[in-house]
Amino acid sequence: MDHFDIRDGVMHAEGVSLETLAAEVGTPFYCYSTATIERHYRVFADAVAGLGDGNPLVAFAVKANPNLSVLATLARMGAGADVVSGGELARALAAGVPANRIVFSGVGKQPHEMAAGIDAGILQFNVESEAEIGMLAAVAATRGVRVDMAIRVNPAVNPGTHAKISTGGQDSKFGIPIERCHAAFVTAAGHASLNPIGVAAHIGSQLTDLSPIESCIGRLGELAAGLRAAGHPVDRIDVGGGLGVPYRADQPAPPEPAVYAAMVARATKGWNCRLMFEPGRMIVGNAGVMVAGVILVKEGTTKTFVVTDAGMNDLLRPSLYGAWHDIRALRPVAGRMTATVVGPVCESGDTFADDREMEPVGAGDRIAFMTAGAYGATMASTYNSRPLVPEVMVSGDRWAIVSERNQPAAMLALDALAPWL
Ligand SMILES: *Cc1c(COP(=O)(O)O)cnc(C)c1O
């Protein structure tokens, strides 16, 4: 479900024509739909509303889309934030996410990032190694506080997703191996500056099958039961994010939030603790598109190349994960073409789609890469000295540039000539 539709022959984001935006902003650019973000958050939050102790936390995974306006839209609806760096923490706070709804995850938090989280008064740290327990204890001690933390568990569950977005397998760098988590919790409890209060897991992204999540939750439950039996309070259980979104119109959609919530309700029955969720992609994936211009169409020996003004530096997912984005014309016409859609970057991996059957487009036309709201602009780079792609947000008939295209002169200004040159 999204708010990108063809109206009067032109694709619109809610009430705004993407052709109008392209003329005003230039291509490529990302466009986000406020109504879609709000709807997805509402559907998810409503689905999990009564679970656990009745006060679940939905902490949006900021890395999926850290744009300030996106975060502020979610903050106004009551969302929390799952952050993985000091930079994301600063963004969440700047967007108005209350500190007591912020969770700090990540395998390599640095002492200065921990200190920033402690000073802001965040809800909890999800600690991912025994070494990190000692680090956090030391930083908290210098601040003279006792910080709430959860143990992030590596549950050794294969989530059945792409290897590069799989985080729960035994050999993944994430979390503490589950057989050592009880001991790690006890170690943490021995530090006066730490208050271990929960267990957490996040097994991967773009999950389309609920059973690995269910087995992961089962393992968290066993761990929590063992800890409780040993006299440790386990008041919070963070089940992570990972719910998939439909990328292809021609394939079955992943489970709906209501189905996911019913599974969680079943798997956590009687636990009597605060449940925490960290959805990212599910909230923003379908709420964004990337609009690009077609520079030219080039005939190869066996392929027809559509060369766009967007490159892998603007939308990395296809070259990084082999990900699929539906590609649609902003002004669809009758007929079909088969084309390999590529960017201008000097890498063979700068390919968005290979021999794709799509609406016919030609030089000067504009296209939209659908479902680009998650892990899109946030992964953009300036490779090939290309400007950073701008972001636009739409709400009804209104629109605003919410991240500027940086200009070549500004990029050049970051460099300096070494004094000996
Ligand atoms: C990336 C991440 C998420 C969000 O994953 P989605 O697939 O976008 O829902 C949640 N929690 C943690 C710890 C993450 O690293």
The ligand as an SDF file (V2000), in Angstrom:
LIG
                    3D

 15 15  0  0  0  0  0  0  0  0999 V2000
   18.7410   -2.7990   10.6080 C   0  0  0  0  0  0  0  0  0  0  0  0
   18.2080   -3.1000   11.9620 C   0  0  0  0  0  0  0  0  0  0  0  0
   16.8280   -3.1080   12.1840 C   0  0  0  0  0  0  0  0  0  0  0  0
   15.8060   -2.8350   11.1090 C   0  0  0  0  0  0  0  0  0  0  0  0
   15.7180   -3.8290   10.1480 O   0  0  0  0  0  0  0  0  0  0  0  0
   14.5520   -3.7420    9.0470 P   0  0  0  0  0  0  0  0  0  0  0  0
   14.7630   -4.9240    8.2130 O   0  0  0  0  0  0  0  0  0  0  0  0
   14.7560   -2.4770    8.2950 O   0  0  0  0  0  0  0  0  0  0  0  0
   13.2610   -3.7730    9.7750 O   0  0  0  0  0  0  0  0  0  0  0  0
   16.3780   -3.3350   13.4660 C   0  0  0  0  0  0  0  0  0  0  0  0
   17.2320   -3.5760   14.4900 N   0  0  0  0  0  0  0  0  0  0  0  0
   18.5710   -3.5740   14.3080 C   0  0  0  0  0  0  0  0  0  0  0  0
   19.4530   -3.8190   15.4650 C   0  0  0  0  0  0  0  0  0  0  0  0
   19.0990   -3.3450   13.0490 C   0  0  0  0  0  0  0  0  0  0  0  0
   20.4310   -3.3690   12.8710 O   0  0  0  0  0  0  0  0  0  0  0  0
  1  2  1  0
  2  3  1  0
  2 14  2  0
  3  4  1  0
  3 10  2  0
  4  5  1  0
  5  6  1  0
  6  7  2  0
  6  8  1  0
  6  9  1  0
 10 11  1  0
 11 12  2  0
 12 13  1  0
 12 14  1  0
 14 15  1  0
M  END
$$$$
